[in-house]
Amino acid sequence: MDDLNFDRTKPLSLYYQLKEKLLQKIQNGEWKNGQKIPSETELCTLYKISRITVRKAIEELVHEGYLVRFQGKGTFVASISFEQKLSKFYSFSEALLQKGKKEHVKMLSFTVEQAGDAIAERLSMGKNEKIFRILRLRSVDETAYAVETSYIPHSLCPRLNEKDTIGKGLYNSMRGLGVNPQRIIEKFRADAIHPYEAKQMKLKAGQPIIHIERTTFDGPRIIEYCVSIVRGDFFTYTVEMKS
């Protein structure tokens, strides 16, 4: 069947067939993330169907998170969005792999320095003790979605190095050195992105983001304090609770 035609013998409604056609354009990359799609009028003319049919198809794609509307500007392909349940230990990389996406992590800096008052308190250590400070930029499909800063007590895994962290990932590198992430506590809040992170993620300073603070434990000891600045349109976090 031609992309512009519909099978009117099918029990599927026209709006649903149109929805599937538009969704295919998004999923196969014909319509890119952030791209403005044709107007309702243009789609009506292109597919020779009513405005009501077009509007219903678009409304469903907006509701499902594939499209986003901006008043006075039009309808655009939404940035990639992944739902992440917080009922168990997780990683961004694993969540992306489950969706068939390959993540790229760029090391912005890997340093050993003194903890200082604030970080020492977060890690329950002395302020003059050494820490690793690891700053990374996380991207998928050429879209930077997070700037992540990890603080790790140097004494826990003094042989931790930049090469292994890039090649194996941070937690896998720590496990190889006998430090096993077992439990996390995370705090979330809405925030506005600061100029440095905005530059790295190619966003405008002041745009809304999700600010995540993660404390990671191996048994009773704190092995990492991490601050992640995540695009607000990229991940959806779902909290699952049981009685």
Secondary structure, DSSP 8 states (H G I E B T S, - for coil): --TT---TTSSS-HHHHHHHHHHHHHHTTSS-TT-B---HHHHHHHHT--HHHHHHHHHHHHHTTSEEEETTTEEEE----EEEE-SS---HHHHHHHTT--EEEEEEEEEEEE-HHHHHHHHTS-TTSEEEEEEEEEEETTEEEEEEEEEEETTT-TT--HHHHHHH-HHHHHHHTT----EEEEEEEEEE--HHHHHHHT--TT-EEEEEEEEEEETTEEEEEEEEEEETTTEEEE-----
